[in-house]
Amino acid sequence: MKIYYSKTSIKHLQKIKKDVVKNIVESIEKLPFKGDIKKMKGNKIKNIFRLRIGKYRIIYSFEKDIVKVIKIDTRGDVYK
């Protein structure tokens, strides 16, 4: 499986503590089968999901063998 990160998600990962980044990256590598995952509603794009890791949320899309990480941010800011 291939994982692609958006520019905004990479920038946010650079601002977070390294131990938290390690936890987030390990959880992303286990996608799409493990973790607190929910399908997003009301989006024009199909197959958008959210992964919860503590106070952080990862918004991603999944098609075939490709995971595209769209946004990584805290709970209050990721949905804006």
Buried (B, 14 or more C-beta within 10 A) or exposed (E): EEEEBBEEBEEBBEEBEEEBBEBBEEBBEEBBEEBEBEEBEEEEEEEBBBBBBEEBBBBBBBEEEEBBBBBBBEEEEBEE
